[in-house]
Amino acid sequence: MQTQIDPLDKGIFSLIREDLSIPRLKDPAFKSRVELFFNYPGVMTISLHRIAHRLYIKKWRTLGRIIMGFCQFAYNIDLHPAAVVGRKVFIDHGIGVVVGETAIIGDDVTIYQGVTLGGVSLEKTKRHPTILEGAVIGSGAKVLGNITIGKNVKIGSNSVVVKDVPDDCVAVGIPARIIDKNKHEDSKESEAKNTRTKLPDIDKEMFAYILCKLKLYEQIVNAVSDEHGNINIKDLCKEHGKYKEQQVKLDEVYDIFLKAVKADEPKEHDGEKDAKEEENKTNETVLKDTPEYTKTKDALKDKELKDDTTSSK
């Protein structure tokens, strides 16, 4: 896929002027142009990178490295001069951002602090990621290897991405799990259904059951009531039979509720069972040593003897 992400055809000062205007568009905290030089290290780094990148591709590599070395010292951002940076790229906050030599960053990409666009190979080939236009990379995220992050992708904070991410997706977790917003199975409705199956929401199921049950009874009562509010028992039984299918569905909801309650009940481990048995044995031994236990035992023996004598007579 070809993208115009290395705008060498545009004047370098026009690019820098455009870079300096980005905070006004993408940062609601922006108040003054003076802040650009003191509070936006990412903007200053990208502006200097425009110069360093031109020098680097014109074989003035040492000078390009010196300029970006100054940025690393002054702004704590390590952006290699050989990396390709598109237009309207915004590095917000910027502290701790690392971008490798063969990385490619497309237009309108937003990068937050602590992001690493790194490599996993020591070979002198394309070993860093390609970020297509419109992507947003959350703080602390690590995008590693020669992979492609699609258009308008959002990467969650502290995620570790090691494989390609298609357009218009979200990547979160370690390693990153890709959520396709265009597929039905990853929609909010499907996700809520799957969540209910794995982790039942007891309160939600119970409230739904109660409300549906009340509504059903209201329908039955309204159907058999006359104008004076009197109810015929025979009509009530007939009407109740008409709503049998709805009753079955409500019973299924109630079964889900019962299963959820049983699932949440604490289970005793083998160690706890052994401890309880040992405690019961100890209590029984202590009880046998008491005078009350001896008197009760003797009384039971006397009663058994009397019963035997009576039955023999």
N, C-alpha and C positions, 0 to 999 in steps of 0.2 A: 504494500500500500504506500503510495507516494503522497507525501505531505510537505507543504512548504514551511519547514521548520528551521531552516537556516537562511534567514533573509539577508543574504549578502548583497542582493541587488539594491537594497535600500541604504541610504546614507547612514553612516555610523552615528552622526550627531542627531539625526532624525530618530533613530532607534533609542538613543539615550534620552532624548526629550520625551519620547513615548513611555519609556520605563519610569521616568520621574513622575508621570501623570497617573500611573496605575494605582498607588495608594489611595488617591482621592476616589477612585471608582470601587475599590475592593476592601477598603478598611474604613468602617464607620467612625473609628476613633481619630481619623486624620483631621487635623485642625489647621496646620500651617505648613508652608513649604520649608520653613526653617527646620521642622522636625525631620525632614528627609535626611539631613546630614548627621543627625544625632540619635534618632530613634528608629531608623529603618535600615539596619545593616544589610538586609537582603537586597533592597533596592540599590544601594551603593555598590554591592558586590556584583550584581548583574550589569550595572552601568560600566564598571571597570572591566568586567569580563568581555564586554563588546570590543574593547580596545585590545585586551590580551588575546582574545580569540583571533582577531584579524592579524595580529603580529605572529601568532603561532602558525597559522596556515600559510603565512608568507615566509616561513622558515626562520623567523626571529623567535625561536622557541624559548631560549633562555630569558629573554626580556619578558616574554609572556608569562613565564613561570615566576619571575620576580614580582610582577604586578599582582598575580594571584596569591603569591606568598605573603605580600603585604596585606591583602584582604584577609587571609587566614589569621595573621597576627592581630589585625585591627578589629575584625568583625567576627572571628571564630567561625568562619564558614570556609570549607575546603571545596572549592569549585575549580575543577581542572580546566585550564585554558583550551584544551582540545575538545571539551564537551560542546555539543551543539545546543544552543538555547534559542527557542523561538521567540516570537513577539508576545508582549503582554504577559510575560511570566512574572508571577508574584511570589517571592519568598517571604512569608510573614514571620516576624520575630527573628527567625533565621539562625539562632544560636545552635551550633552542633550539626548543621546540615553538611553532608558529604556527597559530592557528585563525582563519579569516576570519569576516566579519560574518554571512554567510548560511549558514554551516555548521550542520549538524544532526548531533549525536552521540547514538546510541541507548543503550539500557541495556546494562550489563555490557561496555562497550567498554574495551579496554586499549590505551593509546598509550604508546610509548616515546620516548626523547629524540630530538630533531632532526626530528620529524615535522612536515610542513607540510600543512595542509588549505587550499589556496589556490585562487585564481580565475585565469581566463585571459581575463576580459572586464572592460571598464571601465564597462559598463552597470549601472544601478542596478536589477538584478533578482537572482533567485536565481543566483548565479555560483560558489558553493562546494559542496563535496561533501556528500552525506548518507551517514552511516555507520550501518547498521542494527545491531541488538543482537547481542552476542556476538563482534563482529569484533576482531581483533588486528592492530595496525599496527606493524611492526617499526621499529627505530631508523633514522632518516635517510630514511624513505620520504616521497615527495611524491605526494599525491593532489590532482589539479588539475581544476578545472572543475565544472560542475553535473552530477555523475555520482552514481550510487548504488552503494555497496559493500554487498553482500548480507549476510544473517545468517551468523554463524560463519565469515566469510571471514578468511583469514590473508594478510597482505601482507608480503613479505620485506623485509629491511633494504635500504635504499638503492634500492628499486624506485621507478619513476615510473609512476603509474597515471593514465591519461587517458581511460579508457572504463569503462562499467559492468562490475561484477563480480557474477556470479550468486551465489546462496546456496551455502554449503558448498564454496567453491572456494579455490584458492591462487593468488595473483598474485605473480610474481617477474620481475625483469629490468628493462631499460631499452630501450624501453618495456615495461611489464609484460606478460608472457605468462600467460594464464589457464589453469590446470590444473583440470579438473573431476574431482573425486575419485569421482563417481558413474558416470562413463563407462568402459566397458571399455578403450577405446583408450588411456586415460591411467592405467591400472592399472600396478602395479609389474611384472607379468609382461610386458605389452606394451611397456613402456618398456625393460625389459632386452633384449627381442628386437630392438627398433629400434636400441638401442645396439650390440648385437653386429653388426648388419648394417653400421652406419656405421663403428664403431671396434672391429674384432675383438679379442677377448681371446685372445691366442695361447696363453698358458699354460692357461687354462680349457678351450679346445677340445682341446688336446693331452692333458691329464689325462683329460678325458672320453673321448677316443678310446682311450687306453691301458686305462682301467678297463673300458670296454665290450668291448674286444677280449679282455682276459683272461677276463672273465666268459663270453664266447661260447666260447672255447677250453675252459674248464672244463666247460661244458655238453656240448660235443662229446665230450670225453675221458670224462666220467662216463657218457655214453650208450653208448659202445662198449667200456668196460672190463668184464671179468668179475670174479668174486669174488676172483681172485688178482691183479688189477691188470694182466692181460695185455690187449693191444690188437690187434685184428684190422685189418689195413690196409684190406681191402675194406669192412668195416663203417665204418671211419673215413671213407672216401671217400663212402659213401652218406650218412652222417650229416652230413658237411660240406655236401652238396648241399641238405639240408633247411633249413639256416640261410643260404641264399643271399640271401634278402631282407634279413636283418639285416646281412649282409656289405655289401650295396649301401648301406644307410644309414650304416654306418661309413665306407665309402669317401667318401660325401658329406661327412661330418664332417672326414675327412682332407683333402679338397679345399679345404674352408674354411680349414683350418690352413695349407695351402700358399699359398693366396691371401693370407692375412694376413701370412705371412712375406715374400712377394714385395712386398706393399704397404709393408712396413716397411723394405725395402732402400733405401739412399740412391741417388738418381738424380743423374747428373752433369749439370750445366748446360752450356750451350754455351760459356761462358767457361772452365769447368774443362777441357772437351775441348780447346779451342784451346791452353790453357796446357800440357796434357800433350803435345800434338803438337809444340809448339814446343820443349819440353824434350827430346823424343826426337830431334828434328832436331839440336839442339845437341850431345847426347851422341854422335850418329852422326858429326858433324863432328869432334869431339874425338878419336873413335876412329880416324878415317881418318888423322890426323896422327901416330899412334903407329907405331914400327918394327914391332911385332908384326903390326899390320894389313897393312902393306906386304909382309912376308914371307909371310903367309898368302895374300894375293892373288896373289903371284908363284908360289907353290907350286900353287895351283889352276889357274893358266894353263898351267904346265908339264904338269900331269896331263891337261888337256884336249887339249894338243898330242899327247901320247903316245897318248891314246885315239884321236884322229883318224888318226894314222899307222898304228896297229894295225888299225883298221877298213878303211883303204884297201888294206892288204896282203891 
